[in-house]
Amino acid sequence: QVQLVESGGGLVQAGGSLRLSCAASGRTFSSYSMGWFRQASDKEREFVAAISWNIGSTYYADSVKGRFTISRDNAKNTVYLQMNSLKPEDTAVYYCAANRGISGGAYYIGASYVYWGQGIQVTVSS
């Protein structure tokens, strides 16, 4: 069982930056692949970024590539999402997710993840 708790959300002006953190419980965090998803009002949940458990391969949605960076600190059981050059369309509830055994295209799919955080609001004003 893994529990995930997001932090670092809030209100920021367009062009600004935020760093989301996701703290995971458990002693086997390093064996989990981690992902970030988001859901805006009246929209479907969408993939944002993911990082593999082993060599730290990273995956990004085209809409955030070059602006967002996912990273992990296994010693702190934490995954981060650094968000730069934020746009109003980045406004959403952001969710952290985890699972073992993810590979290839499965990183982009929400159903590949078993554990989810409660979500945190990010609002970007224009």
N, C-alpha and C positions, 0 to 999 in steps of 0.2 A: 504494500500500500504506500502510495506517495501522496503527500499533501503539498499543494502549490499555493503560494501567497504572493500576489503581485503588489508592487508599490511604485511610486514615482510619477503617477499620472497627475493631471491637473489642467489648468488653463494657460495657454501660451499664445502669443501673437504669431501670425504668419511669418515665416522666415526664422523663427526661433528654434530652440532645441529642448528636448526632454530625454531623460534616460529612465527607462523602465527596468525594474528589477523583479525577478521571480525567485523567491527562496523556496527550496524544496526540503521536505523532511526525509529522513532515512539515510542509511549508510551506503547506499548503492547508487547515489546520484550519478556518478561517473559512467555508469552503464546504461543510462537513459539518453535517448535522443530527445531534444527539446525543440519546441516550436512556439511561435507567436502567431496568433490569429486575431482578427478584429471584426467587429460587427457594428456598422452604422445603423442609425434609425431607419426602419423600413427596408433594410437590405439584408441579403444573405451574409452569413459569416464567410470571411475570406482569409486565405493564407497570406501571411506577411513575411515571415522568415523562419528558418530552422537551422539547427546545428547538430551534427552527428555526435555520437557518444565517443567515438574512438579517435579519429584524426582531426576532428573539428571541422569537417567540411561544412560549408555554409550554402544556404539556398535562399533566394529572395524572390518575391513577387516583382514583376516588371515595374509596377507602380512605385516601388520604394527603392529599387536598385540605385546605388550611388548616393542615397540619402540616409538610409538606415544601415546599422551594423549590429549583427548579433554576435554575442560572445558568451563564454562561460568560464566560471572559476570553480573547478571541482573541489578545491579546498574549502570553499565557502558554500558549497551546494547552491550556487546561484547562477542564473542565466540573465543576461542583460540585453536590452534593446536600446541602442543609442539612436535617437531620431533627430536628424538635423534638417534644416531647410523645410520645416513643417509647413504644410498647406492646409487650408480649410477642409479639403476633402480627406485629410487624414483623421478628422474627427470621428471617434468611434469608441466603443468599449473594447479594450485590448485584453486578450486572454493568453495565458501561458498554458502550454500543454506538454505532456511527456508520455513516452512509451519506449519499450525496448524493441529491438528487431525491425526497425524501420530502415528501408533502403530505397534508393532510386526515387522514382516518381511518387512514392507513397509519402514522402515528406510533405508534399503539397496538399494532402488530403486530410481533412479533419477527422475522418473516421479511422485514420491510422493511429490516433492518439487515444489513450485510455484515461489518462489523468488530466484534469483541467483545474485551473484556478478559478476564483470567483469573478475575475474580471476587474478592470480598472478603467475609469473614464479618462479619455484624452480629448480635450477640446481646443481647437485651433481657431482663433478669431481672425477675421480679415481686416 
